[in-house]
Amino acid sequence: MFGFNQTDAGFGCLLALFVLVPLINLAWIAAEIKHSVMLCKHGQRTLAVFGPTVAVLFFLEAVAIDLYLLSQMRM
């Protein structure tokens, strides 16, 4: 980030991303589950599983990155 992460504004941006990305991924998971329920009613079970799986993988990635960042913090 060319040193932007070492400024006050950069820290605020990183903190916002730290909090917002997992929340947005949770909203995406909820939307995909709703969409997959509609697909199941129409008999398309294979497509119904794909969307929530991808959303959960992105959520797990976001949580893993957040945990990695937390492990790098020095008090």
mmCIF file of the N, C-alpha and C atoms, coordinates in Angstrom:
data_MODEL
# 
_entry.id   MODEL 
# 
loop_
_atom_site.group_PDB 
_atom_site.id 
_atom_site.type_symbol 
_atom_site.label_atom_id 
_atom_site.label_alt_id 
_atom_site.label_comp_id 
_atom_site.label_asym_id 
_atom_site.label_entity_id 
_atom_site.label_seq_id 
_atom_site.pdbx_PDB_ins_code 
_atom_site.Cartn_x 
_atom_site.Cartn_y 
_atom_site.Cartn_z 
_atom_site.occupancy 
_atom_site.B_iso_or_equiv 
_atom_site.pdbx_formal_charge 
_atom_site.auth_seq_id 
_atom_site.auth_comp_id 
_atom_site.auth_asym_id 
_atom_site.auth_atom_id 
_atom_site.pdbx_PDB_model_num 
ATOM 1   N N  . MET A 1 1  ? 0.815   -1.185  0.000  1.00 0.00 ? 1  MET A N  1 
ATOM 2   C CA . MET A 1 1  ? 0.000   0.000   0.000  1.00 0.00 ? 1  MET A CA 1 
ATOM 3   C C  . MET A 1 1  ? 0.861   1.251   0.000  1.00 0.00 ? 1  MET A C  1 
ATOM 4   N N  . PHE A 1 2  ? 2.116   1.140   -0.271 1.00 0.00 ? 2  PHE A N  1 
ATOM 5   C CA . PHE A 1 2  ? 3.052   2.257   -0.421 1.00 0.00 ? 2  PHE A CA 1 
ATOM 6   C C  . PHE A 1 2  ? 3.106   3.139   0.821  1.00 0.00 ? 2  PHE A C  1 
ATOM 7   N N  . GLY A 1 3  ? 3.031   2.550   1.996  1.00 0.00 ? 3  GLY A N  1 
ATOM 8   C CA . GLY A 1 3  ? 3.130   3.299   3.225  1.00 0.00 ? 3  GLY A CA 1 
ATOM 9   C C  . GLY A 1 3  ? 1.825   3.878   3.724  1.00 0.00 ? 3  GLY A C  1 
ATOM 10  N N  . PHE A 1 4  ? 0.731   3.739   2.951  1.00 0.00 ? 4  PHE A N  1 
ATOM 11  C CA . PHE A 1 4  ? -0.569  4.271   3.372  1.00 0.00 ? 4  PHE A CA 1 
ATOM 12  C C  . PHE A 1 4  ? -1.048  3.597   4.650  1.00 0.00 ? 4  PHE A C  1 
ATOM 13  N N  . ASN A 1 5  ? -0.686  2.320   4.817  1.00 0.00 ? 5  ASN A N  1 
ATOM 14  C CA . ASN A 1 5  ? -1.123  1.596   6.007  1.00 0.00 ? 5  ASN A CA 1 
ATOM 15  C C  . ASN A 1 5  ? -0.397  2.053   7.270  1.00 0.00 ? 5  ASN A C  1 
ATOM 16  N N  . GLN A 1 6  ? 0.625   2.884   7.134  1.00 0.00 ? 6  GLN A N  1 
ATOM 17  C CA . GLN A 1 6  ? 1.362   3.364   8.295  1.00 0.00 ? 6  GLN A CA 1 
ATOM 18  C C  . GLN A 1 6  ? 0.904   4.751   8.734  1.00 0.00 ? 6  GLN A C  1 
ATOM 19  N N  . THR A 1 7  ? -0.094  5.314   8.067  1.00 0.00 ? 7  THR A N  1 
ATOM 20  C CA . THR A 1 7  ? -0.635  6.616   8.453  1.00 0.00 ? 7  THR A CA 1 
ATOM 21  C C  . THR A 1 7  ? -1.907  6.413   9.265  1.00 0.00 ? 7  THR A C  1 
ATOM 22  N N  . ASP A 1 8  ? -2.405  7.503   9.849  1.00 0.00 ? 8  ASP A N  1 
ATOM 23  C CA . ASP A 1 8  ? -3.650  7.420   10.627 1.00 0.00 ? 8  ASP A CA 1 
ATOM 24  C C  . ASP A 1 8  ? -4.826  7.055   9.730  1.00 0.00 ? 8  ASP A C  1 
ATOM 25  N N  . ALA A 1 9  ? -4.891  7.632   8.551  1.00 0.00 ? 9  ALA A N  1 
ATOM 26  C CA . ALA A 1 9  ? -5.983  7.327   7.627  1.00 0.00 ? 9  ALA A CA 1 
ATOM 27  C C  . ALA A 1 9  ? -5.885  5.877   7.147  1.00 0.00 ? 9  ALA A C  1 
ATOM 28  N N  . GLY A 1 10 ? -4.683  5.408   6.941  1.00 0.00 ? 10 GLY A N  1 
ATOM 29  C CA . GLY A 1 10 ? -4.494  4.030   6.512  1.00 0.00 ? 10 GLY A CA 1 
ATOM 30  C C  . GLY A 1 10 ? -4.929  3.045   7.576  1.00 0.00 ? 10 GLY A C  1 
ATOM 31  N N  . PHE A 1 11 ? -4.637  3.360   8.825  1.00 0.00 ? 11 PHE A N  1 
ATOM 32  C CA . PHE A 1 11 ? -5.050  2.488   9.917  1.00 0.00 ? 11 PHE A CA 1 
ATOM 33  C C  . PHE A 1 11 ? -6.566  2.443   10.018 1.00 0.00 ? 11 PHE A C  1 
ATOM 34  N N  . GLY A 1 12 ? -7.208  3.579   9.842  1.00 0.00 ? 12 GLY A N  1 
ATOM 35  C CA . GLY A 1 12 ? -8.672  3.618   9.859  1.00 0.00 ? 12 GLY A CA 1 
ATOM 36  C C  . GLY A 1 12 ? -9.280  2.805   8.730  1.00 0.00 ? 12 GLY A C  1 
ATOM 37  N N  . CYS A 1 13 ? -8.665  2.874   7.570  1.00 0.00 ? 13 CYS A N  1 
ATOM 38  C CA . CYS A 1 13 ? -9.134  2.098   6.423  1.00 0.00 ? 13 CYS A CA 1 
ATOM 39  C C  . CYS A 1 13 ? -8.966  0.604   6.676  1.00 0.00 ? 13 CYS A C  1 
ATOM 40  N N  . LEU A 1 14 ? -7.812  0.211   7.198  1.00 0.00 ? 14 LEU A N  1 
ATOM 41  C CA . LEU A 1 14 ? -7.587  -1.199  7.501  1.00 0.00 ? 14 LEU A CA 1 
ATOM 42  C C  . LEU A 1 14 ? -8.522  -1.698  8.592  1.00 0.00 ? 14 LEU A C  1 
ATOM 43  N N  . LEU A 1 15 ? -8.792  -0.870  9.583  1.00 0.00 ? 15 LEU A N  1 
ATOM 44  C CA . LEU A 1 15 ? -9.707  -1.243  10.647 1.00 0.00 ? 15 LEU A CA 1 
ATOM 45  C C  . LEU A 1 15 ? -11.134 -1.404  10.116 1.00 0.00 ? 15 LEU A C  1 
ATOM 46  N N  . ALA A 1 16 ? -11.544 -0.509  9.227  1.00 0.00 ? 16 ALA A N  1 
ATOM 47  C CA . ALA A 1 16 ? -12.872 -0.624  8.618  1.00 0.00 ? 16 ALA A CA 1 
ATOM 48  C C  . ALA A 1 16 ? -12.983 -1.901  7.792  1.00 0.00 ? 16 ALA A C  1 
ATOM 49  N N  . LEU A 1 17 ? -11.952 -2.208  7.020  1.00 0.00 ? 17 LEU A N  1 
ATOM 50  C CA . LEU A 1 17 ? -11.962 -3.442  6.229  1.00 0.00 ? 17 LEU A CA 1 
ATOM 51  C C  . LEU A 1 17 ? -11.960 -4.668  7.130  1.00 0.00 ? 17 LEU A C  1 
ATOM 52  N N  . PHE A 1 18 ? -11.235 -4.588  8.230  1.00 0.00 ? 18 PHE A N  1 
ATOM 53  C CA . PHE A 1 18 ? -11.153 -5.687  9.188  1.00 0.00 ? 18 PHE A CA 1 
ATOM 54  C C  . PHE A 1 18 ? -12.533 -6.042  9.727  1.00 0.00 ? 18 PHE A C  1 
ATOM 55  N N  . VAL A 1 19 ? -13.358 -5.039  9.954  1.00 0.00 ? 19 VAL A N  1 
ATOM 56  C CA . VAL A 1 19 ? -14.689 -5.257  10.517 1.00 0.00 ? 19 VAL A CA 1 
ATOM 57  C C  . VAL A 1 19 ? -15.735 -5.524  9.429  1.00 0.00 ? 19 VAL A C  1 
ATOM 58  N N  . LEU A 1 20 ? -15.680 -4.773  8.348  1.00 0.00 ? 20 LEU A N  1 
ATOM 59  C CA . LEU A 1 20 ? -16.747 -4.823  7.355  1.00 0.00 ? 20 LEU A CA 1 
ATOM 60  C C  . LEU A 1 20 ? -16.715 -6.048  6.442  1.00 0.00 ? 20 LEU A C  1 
ATOM 61  N N  . VAL A 1 21 ? -15.550 -6.511  6.081  1.00 0.00 ? 21 VAL A N  1 
ATOM 62  C CA . VAL A 1 21 ? -15.477 -7.619  5.121  1.00 0.00 ? 21 VAL A CA 1 
ATOM 63  C C  . VAL A 1 21 ? -16.142 -8.887  5.645  1.00 0.00 ? 21 VAL A C  1 
ATOM 64  N N  . PRO A 1 22 ? -15.889 -9.334  6.881  1.00 0.00 ? 22 PRO A N  1 
ATOM 65  C CA . PRO A 1 22 ? -16.628 -10.512 7.356  1.00 0.00 ? 22 PRO A CA 1 
ATOM 66  C C  . PRO A 1 22 ? -18.142 -10.277 7.456  1.00 0.00 ? 22 PRO A C  1 
ATOM 67  N N  . LEU A 1 23 ? -18.553 -9.057  7.819  1.00 0.00 ? 23 LEU A N  1 
ATOM 68  C CA . LEU A 1 23 ? -19.984 -8.768  7.891  1.00 0.00 ? 23 LEU A CA 1 
ATOM 69  C C  . LEU A 1 23 ? -20.640 -8.801  6.515  1.00 0.00 ? 23 LEU A C  1 
ATOM 70  N N  . ILE A 1 24 ? -19.954 -8.267  5.526  1.00 0.00 ? 24 ILE A N  1 
ATOM 71  C CA . ILE A 1 24 ? -20.483 -8.303  4.160  1.00 0.00 ? 24 ILE A CA 1 
ATOM 72  C C  . ILE A 1 24 ? -20.543 -9.743  3.667  1.00 0.00 ? 24 ILE A C  1 
ATOM 73  N N  . ASN A 1 25 ? -19.536 -10.543 4.004  1.00 0.00 ? 25 ASN A N  1 
ATOM 74  C CA . ASN A 1 25 ? -19.560 -11.957 3.618  1.00 0.00 ? 25 ASN A CA 1 
ATOM 75  C C  . ASN A 1 25 ? -20.705 -12.702 4.288  1.00 0.00 ? 25 ASN A C  1 
ATOM 76  N N  . LEU A 1 26 ? -21.024 -12.376 5.542  1.00 0.00 ? 26 LEU A N  1 
ATOM 77  C CA . LEU A 1 26 ? -22.171 -13.002 6.200  1.00 0.00 ? 26 LEU A CA 1 
ATOM 78  C C  . LEU A 1 26 ? -23.473 -12.632 5.502  1.00 0.00 ? 26 LEU A C  1 
ATOM 79  N N  . ALA A 1 27 ? -23.593 -11.382 5.075  1.00 0.00 ? 27 ALA A N  1 
ATOM 80  C CA . ALA A 1 27 ? -24.780 -10.974 4.325  1.00 0.00 ? 27 ALA A CA 1 
ATOM 81  C C  . ALA A 1 27 ? -24.859 -11.723 2.991  1.00 0.00 ? 27 ALA A C  1 
ATOM 82  N N  . TRP A 1 28 ? -23.708 -11.932 2.355  1.00 0.00 ? 28 TRP A N  1 
ATOM 83  C CA . TRP A 1 28 ? -23.674 -12.676 1.098  1.00 0.00 ? 28 TRP A CA 1 
ATOM 84  C C  . TRP A 1 28 ? -24.100 -14.126 1.330  1.00 0.00 ? 28 TRP A C  1 
ATOM 85  N N  . ILE A 1 29 ? -23.650 -14.727 2.424  1.00 0.00 ? 29 ILE A N  1 
ATOM 86  C CA . ILE A 1 29 ? -24.049 -16.103 2.746  1.00 0.00 ? 29 ILE A CA 1 
ATOM 87  C C  . ILE A 1 29 ? -25.561 -16.176 2.927  1.00 0.00 ? 29 ILE A C  1 
ATOM 88  N N  . ALA A 1 30 ? -26.134 -15.216 3.648  1.00 0.00 ? 30 ALA A N  1 
ATOM 89  C CA . ALA A 1 30 ? -27.584 -15.209 3.854  1.00 0.00 ? 30 ALA A CA 1 
ATOM 90  C C  . ALA A 1 30 ? -28.332 -15.069 2.527  1.00 0.00 ? 30 ALA A C  1 
ATOM 91  N N  . ALA A 1 31 ? -27.842 -14.198 1.650  1.00 0.00 ? 31 ALA A N  1 
ATOM 92  C CA . ALA A 1 31 ? -28.486 -14.021 0.343  1.00 0.00 ? 31 ALA A CA 1 
ATOM 93  C C  . ALA A 1 31 ? -28.372 -15.293 -0.504 1.00 0.00 ? 31 ALA A C  1 
ATOM 94  N N  . GLU A 1 32 ? -27.225 -15.949 -0.448 1.00 0.00 ? 32 GLU A N  1 
ATOM 95  C CA . GLU A 1 32 ? -27.047 -17.186 -1.220 1.00 0.00 ? 32 GLU A CA 1 
ATOM 96  C C  . GLU A 1 32 ? -27.922 -18.317 -0.681 1.00 0.00 ? 32 GLU A C  1 
ATOM 97  N N  . ILE A 1 33 ? -28.089 -18.369 0.636  1.00 0.00 ? 33 ILE A N  1 
ATOM 98  C CA . ILE A 1 33 ? -28.961 -19.399 1.205  1.00 0.00 ? 33 ILE A CA 1 
ATOM 99  C C  . ILE A 1 33 ? -30.404 -19.160 0.763  1.00 0.00 ? 33 ILE A C  1 
ATOM 100 N N  . LYS A 1 34 ? -30.830 -17.906 0.789  1.00 0.00 ? 34 LYS A N  1 
ATOM 101 C CA . LYS A 1 34 ? -32.189 -17.573 0.326  1.00 0.00 ? 34 LYS A CA 1 
ATOM 102 C C  . LYS A 1 34 ? -32.362 -17.952 -1.142 1.00 0.00 ? 34 LYS A C  1 
ATOM 103 N N  . HIS A 1 35 ? -31.365 -17.647 -1.947 1.00 0.00 ? 35 HIS A N  1 
ATOM 104 C CA . HIS A 1 35 ? -31.430 -17.972 -3.368 1.00 0.00 ? 35 HIS A CA 1 
ATOM 105 C C  . HIS A 1 35 ? -31.410 -19.484 -3.593 1.00 0.00 ? 35 HIS A C  1 
ATOM 106 N N  . SER A 1 36 ? -30.640 -20.204 -2.795 1.00 0.00 ? 36 SER A N  1 
ATOM 107 C CA . SER A 1 36 ? -30.567 -21.655 -2.970 1.00 0.00 ? 36 SER A CA 1 
ATOM 108 C C  . SER A 1 36 ? -31.870 -22.327 -2.563 1.00 0.00 ? 36 SER A C  1 
ATOM 109 N N  . VAL A 1 37 ? -32.576 -21.769 -1.580 1.00 0.00 ? 37 VAL A N  1 
ATOM 110 C CA . VAL A 1 37 ? -33.885 -22.318 -1.211 1.00 0.00 ? 37 VAL A CA 1 
ATOM 111 C C  . VAL A 1 37 ? -34.858 -22.168 -2.369 1.00 0.00 ? 37 VAL A C  1 
ATOM 112 N N  . MET A 1 38 ? -34.806 -21.027 -3.041 1.00 0.00 ? 38 MET A N  1 
ATOM 113 C CA . MET A 1 38 ? -35.669 -20.834 -4.214 1.00 0.00 ? 38 MET A CA 1 
ATOM 114 C C  . MET A 1 38 ? -35.301 -21.802 -5.334 1.00 0.00 ? 38 MET A C  1 
ATOM 115 N N  . LEU A 1 39 ? -34.002 -22.062 -5.518 1.00 0.00 ? 39 LEU A N  1 
ATOM 116 C CA . LEU A 1 39 ? -33.591 -23.005 -6.556 1.00 0.00 ? 39 LEU A CA 1 
ATOM 117 C C  . LEU A 1 39 ? -34.016 -24.432 -6.213 1.00 0.00 ? 39 LEU A C  1 
ATOM 118 N N  . CYS A 1 40 ? -33.979 -24.784 -4.936 1.00 0.00 ? 40 CYS A N  1 
ATOM 119 C CA . CYS A 1 40 ? -34.399 -26.129 -4.528 1.00 0.00 ? 40 CYS A CA 1 
ATOM 120 C C  . CYS A 1 40 ? -35.877 -26.344 -4.804 1.00 0.00 ? 40 CYS A C  1 
ATOM 121 N N  . LYS A 1 41 ? -36.670 -25.297 -4.655 1.00 0.00 ? 41 LYS A N  1 
ATOM 122 C CA . LYS A 1 41 ? -38.106 -25.424 -4.927 1.00 0.00 ? 41 LYS A CA 1 
ATOM 123 C C  . LYS A 1 41 ? -38.374 -25.689 -6.401 1.00 0.00 ? 41 LYS A C  1 
ATOM 124 N N  . HIS A 1 42 ? -37.460 -25.249 -7.263 1.00 0.00 ? 42 HIS A N  1 
ATOM 125 C CA . HIS A 1 42 ? -37.609 -25.468 -8.701 1.00 0.00 ? 42 HIS A CA 1 
ATOM 126 C C  . HIS A 1 42 ? -36.899 -26.737 -9.173 1.00 0.00 ? 42 HIS A C  1 
ATOM 127 N N  . GLY A 1 43 ? -36.279 -27.459 -8.252 1.00 0.00 ? 43 GLY A N  1 
ATOM 128 C CA . GLY A 1 43 ? -35.671 -28.745 -8.578 1.00 0.00 ? 43 GLY A CA 1 
ATOM 129 C C  . GLY A 1 43 ? -34.245 -28.688 -9.070 1.00 0.00 ? 43 GLY A C  1 
ATOM 130 N N  . GLN A 1 44 ? -33.538 -27.618 -8.857 1.00 0.00 ? 44 GLN A N  1 
ATOM 131 C CA . GLN A 1 44 ? -32.143 -27.489 -9.314 1.00 0.00 ? 44 GLN A CA 1 
ATOM 132 C C  . GLN A 1 44 ? -31.212 -27.584 -8.103 1.00 0.00 ? 44 GLN A C  1 
ATOM 133 N N  . ARG A 1 45 ? -31.037 -28.786 -7.591 1.00 0.00 ? 45 ARG A N  1 
ATOM 134 C CA . ARG A 1 45 ? -30.263 -28.980 -6.351 1.00 0.00 ? 45 ARG A CA 1 
ATOM 135 C C  . ARG A 1 45 ? -28.762 -28.758 -6.547 1.00 0.00 ? 45 ARG A C  1 
ATOM 136 N N  . THR A 1 46 ? -28.223 -29.114 -7.700 1.00 0.00 ? 46 THR A N  1 
ATOM 137 C CA . THR A 1 46 ? -26.776 -28.954 -7.888 1.00 0.00 ? 46 THR A CA 1 
ATOM 138 C C  . THR A 1 46 ? -26.385 -27.484 -7.917 1.00 0.00 ? 46 THR A C  1 
ATOM 139 N N  . LEU A 1 47 ? -27.199 -26.632 -8.508 1.00 0.00 ? 47 LEU A N  1 
ATOM 140 C CA . LEU A 1 47 ? -26.905 -25.207 -8.515 1.00 0.00 ? 47 LEU A CA 1 
ATOM 141 C C  . LEU A 1 47 ? -27.143 -24.587 -7.143 1.00 0.00 ? 47 LEU A C  1 
ATOM 142 N N  . ALA A 1 48 ? -28.037 -25.174 -6.373 1.00 0.00 ? 48 ALA A N  1 
ATOM 143 C CA . ALA A 1 48 ? -28.376 -24.622 -5.060 1.00 0.00 ? 48 ALA A CA 1 
ATOM 144 C C  . ALA A 1 48 ? -27.234 -24.776 -4.065 1.00 0.00 ? 48 ALA A C  1 
ATOM 145 N N  . VAL A 1 49 ? -26.368 -25.737 -4.260 1.00 0.00 ? 49 VAL A N  1 
ATOM 146 C CA . VAL A 1 49 ? -25.270 -25.974 -3.319 1.00 0.00 ? 49 VAL A CA 1 
ATOM 147 C C  . VAL A 1 49 ? -24.047 -25.121 -3.663 1.00 0.00 ? 49 VAL A C  1 
ATOM 148 N N  . PHE A 1 50 ? -23.878 -24.785 -4.908 1.00 0.00 ? 50 PHE A N  1 
ATOM 149 C CA . PHE A 1 50 ? -22.667 -24.099 -5.360 1.00 0.00 ? 50 PHE A CA 1 
ATOM 150 C C  . PHE A 1 50 ? -22.526 -22.693 -4.773 1.00 0.00 ? 50 PHE A C  1 
ATOM 151 N N  . GLY A 1 51 ? -23.573 -21.891 -4.791 1.00 0.00 ? 51 GLY A N  1 
ATOM 152 C CA . GLY A 1 51 ? -23.503 -20.502 -4.320 1.00 0.00 ? 51 GLY A CA 1 
ATOM 153 C C  . GLY A 1 51 ? -23.139 -20.369 -2.856 1.00 0.00 ? 51 GLY A C  1 
ATOM 154 N N  . PRO A 1 52 ? -23.864 -21.052 -1.956 1.00 0.00 ? 52 PRO A N  1 
ATOM 155 C CA . PRO A 1 52 ? -23.493 -20.934 -0.537 1.00 0.00 ? 52 PRO A CA 1 
ATOM 156 C C  . PRO A 1 52 ? -22.099 -21.475 -0.226 1.00 0.00 ? 52 PRO A C  1 
ATOM 157 N N  . THR A 1 53 ? -21.669 -22.488 -0.962 1.00 0.00 ? 53 THR A N  1 
ATOM 158 C CA . THR A 1 53 ? -20.329 -23.032 -0.736 1.00 0.00 ? 53 THR A CA 1 
ATOM 159 C C  . THR A 1 53 ? -19.258 -21.998 -1.055 1.00 0.00 ? 53 THR A C  1 
ATOM 160 N N  . VAL A 1 54 ? -19.419 -21.305 -2.159 1.00 0.00 ? 54 VAL A N  1 
ATOM 161 C CA . VAL A 1 54 ? -18.458 -20.265 -2.537 1.00 0.00 ? 54 VAL A CA 1 
ATOM 162 C C  . VAL A 1 54 ? -18.482 -19.130 -1.518 1.00 0.00 ? 54 VAL A C  1 
ATOM 163 N N  . ALA A 1 55 ? -19.676 -18.742 -1.064 1.00 0.00 ? 55 ALA A N  1 
ATOM 164 C CA . ALA A 1 55 ? -19.789 -17.663 -0.078 1.00 0.00 ? 55 ALA A CA 1 
ATOM 165 C C  . ALA A 1 55 ? -19.128 -18.052 1.241  1.00 0.00 ? 55 ALA A C  1 
ATOM 166 N N  . VAL A 1 56 ? -19.301 -19.297 1.667  1.00 0.00 ? 56 VAL A N  1 
ATOM 167 C CA . VAL A 1 56 ? -18.684 -19.754 2.909  1.00 0.00 ? 56 VAL A CA 1 
ATOM 168 C C  . VAL A 1 56 ? -17.160 -19.790 2.766  1.00 0.00 ? 56 VAL A C  1 
ATOM 169 N N  . LEU A 1 57 ? -16.664 -20.192 1.606  1.00 0.00 ? 57 LEU A N  1 
ATOM 170 C CA . LEU A 1 57 ? -15.212 -20.203 1.394  1.00 0.00 ? 57 LEU A CA 1 
ATOM 171 C C  . LEU A 1 57 ? -14.623 -18.791 1.476  1.00 0.00 ? 57 LEU A C  1 
ATOM 172 N N  . PHE A 1 58 ? -15.307 -17.814 0.893  1.00 0.00 ? 58 PHE A N  1 
ATOM 173 C CA . PHE A 1 58 ? -14.840 -16.436 0.988  1.00 0.00 ? 58 PHE A CA 1 
ATOM 174 C C  . PHE A 1 58 ? -14.906 -15.927 2.420  1.00 0.00 ? 58 PHE A C  1 
ATOM 175 N N  . PHE A 1 59 ? -15.938 -16.319 3.165  1.00 0.00 ? 59 PHE A N  1 
ATOM 176 C CA . PHE A 1 59 ? -16.044 -15.924 4.566  1.00 0.00 ? 59 PHE A CA 1 
ATOM 177 C C  . PHE A 1 59 ? -14.898 -16.518 5.380  1.00 0.00 ? 59 PHE A C  1 
ATOM 178 N N  . LEU A 1 60 ? -14.607 -17.787 5.163  1.00 0.00 ? 60 LEU A N  1 
ATOM 179 C CA . LEU A 1 60 ? -13.506 -18.426 5.886  1.00 0.00 ? 60 LEU A CA 1 
ATOM 180 C C  . LEU A 1 60 ? -12.171 -17.773 5.552  1.00 0.00 ? 60 LEU A C  1 
ATOM 181 N N  . GLU A 1 61 ? -12.003 -17.374 4.294  1.00 0.00 ? 61 GLU A N  1 
ATOM 182 C CA . GLU A 1 61 ? -10.778 -16.682 3.904  1.00 0.00 ? 61 GLU A CA 1 
ATOM 183 C C  . GLU A 1 61 ? -10.668 -15.335 4.618  1.00 0.00 ? 61 GLU A C  1 
ATOM 184 N N  . ALA A 1 62 ? -11.758 -14.593 4.699  1.00 0.00 ? 62 ALA A N  1 
ATOM 185 C CA . ALA A 1 62 ? -11.739 -13.296 5.374  1.00 0.00 ? 62 ALA A CA 1 
ATOM 186 C C  . ALA A 1 62 ? -11.421 -13.458 6.857  1.00 0.00 ? 62 ALA A C  1 
ATOM 187 N N  . VAL A 1 63 ? -12.001 -14.465 7.485  1.00 0.00 ? 63 VAL A N  1 
ATOM 188 C CA . VAL A 1 63 ? -11.735 -14.698 8.911  1.00 0.00 ? 63 VAL A CA 1 
ATOM 189 C C  . VAL A 1 63 ? -10.287 -15.127 9.115  1.00 0.00 ? 63 VAL A C  1 
ATOM 190 N N  . ALA A 1 64 ? -9.770  -15.959 8.219  1.00 0.00 ? 64 ALA A N  1 
ATOM 191 C CA . ALA A 1 64 ? -8.374  -16.393 8.337  1.00 0.00 ? 64 ALA A CA 1 
ATOM 192 C C  . ALA A 1 64 ? -7.416  -15.218 8.197  1.00 0.00 ? 64 ALA A C  1 
ATOM 193 N N  . ILE A 1 65 ? -7.694  -14.317 7.275  1.00 0.00 ? 65 ILE A N  1 
ATOM 194 C CA . ILE A 1 65 ? -6.840  -13.137 7.103  1.00 0.00 ? 65 ILE A CA 1 
ATOM 195 C C  . ILE A 1 65 ? -6.933  -12.235 8.330  1.00 0.00 ? 65 ILE A C  1 
ATOM 196 N N  . ASP A 1 66 ? -8.140  -12.080 8.873  1.00 0.00 ? 66 ASP A N  1 
ATOM 197 C CA . ASP A 1 66 ? -8.291  -11.279 10.094 1.00 0.00 ? 66 ASP A CA 1 
ATOM 198 C C  . ASP A 1 66 ? -7.523  -11.891 11.263 1.00 0.00 ? 66 ASP A C  1 
ATOM 199 N N  . LEU A 1 67 ? -7.587  -13.197 11.404 1.00 0.00 ? 67 LEU A N  1 
ATOM 200 C CA . LEU A 1 67 ? -6.838  -13.852 12.482 1.00 0.00 ? 67 LEU A CA 1 
ATOM 201 C C  . LEU A 1 67 ? -5.335  -13.719 12.272 1.00 0.00 ? 67 LEU A C  1 
ATOM 202 N N  . TYR A 1 68 ? -4.895  -13.776 11.031 1.00 0.00 ? 68 TYR A N  1 
ATOM 203 C CA . TYR A 1 68 ? -3.468  -13.587 10.739 1.00 0.00 ? 68 TYR A CA 1 
ATOM 204 C C  . TYR A 1 68 ? -3.041  -12.164 11.110 1.00 0.00 ? 68 TYR A C  1 
ATOM 205 N N  . LEU A 1 69 ? -3.869  -11.171 10.754 1.00 0.00 ? 69 LEU A N  1 
ATOM 206 C CA . LEU A 1 69 ? -3.535  -9.799  11.108 1.00 0.00 ? 69 LEU A CA 1 
ATOM 207 C C  . LEU A 1 69 ? -3.506  -9.604  12.618 1.00 0.00 ? 69 LEU A C  1 
ATOM 208 N N  . LEU A 1 70 ? -4.444  -10.241 13.320 1.00 0.00 ? 70 LEU A N  1 
ATOM 209 C CA . LEU A 1 70 ? -4.441  -10.145 14.779 1.00 0.00 ? 70 LEU A CA 1 
ATOM 210 C C  . LEU A 1 70 ? -3.199  -10.788 15.389 1.00 0.00 ? 70 LEU A C  1 
ATOM 211 N N  . SER A 1 71 ? -2.733  -11.864 14.769 1.00 0.00 ? 71 SER A N  1 
ATOM 212 C CA . SER A 1 71 ? -1.534  -12.527 15.299 1.00 0.00 ? 71 SER A CA 1 
ATOM 213 C C  . SER A 1 71 ? -0.274  -11.698 15.087 1.00 0.00 ? 71 SER A C  1 
ATOM 214 N N  . GLN A 1 72 ? -0.311  -10.755 14.147 1.00 0.00 ? 72 GLN A N  1 
ATOM 215 C CA . GLN A 1 72 ? 0.840   -9.908  13.854 1.00 0.00 ? 72 GLN A CA 1 
ATOM 216 C C  . GLN A 1 72 ? 0.890   -8.643  14.691 1.00 0.00 ? 72 GLN A C  1 
ATOM 217 N N  . MET A 1 73 ? -0.186  -8.387  15.434 1.00 0.00 ? 73 MET A N  1 
ATOM 218 C CA . MET A 1 73 ? -0.211  -7.157  16.252 1.00 0.00 ? 73 MET A CA 1 
ATOM 219 C C  . MET A 1 73 ? 0.750   -7.281  17.414 1.00 0.00 ? 73 MET A C  1 
ATOM 220 N N  . ARG A 1 74 ? 1.393   -6.194  17.700 1.00 0.00 ? 74 ARG A N  1 
ATOM 221 C CA . ARG A 1 74 ? 2.303   -6.141  18.841 1.00 0.00 ? 74 ARG A CA 1 
ATOM 222 C C  . ARG A 1 74 ? 1.743   -5.142  19.837 1.00 0.00 ? 74 ARG A C  1 
ATOM 223 N N  . MET A 1 75 ? 1.721   -5.530  21.060 1.00 0.00 ? 75 MET A N  1 
ATOM 224 C CA . MET A 1 75 ? 1.164   -4.632  22.089 1.00 0.00 ? 75 MET A CA 1 
ATOM 225 C C  . MET A 1 75 ? 2.219   -3.663  22.554 1.00 0.00 ? 75 MET A C  1 
# 
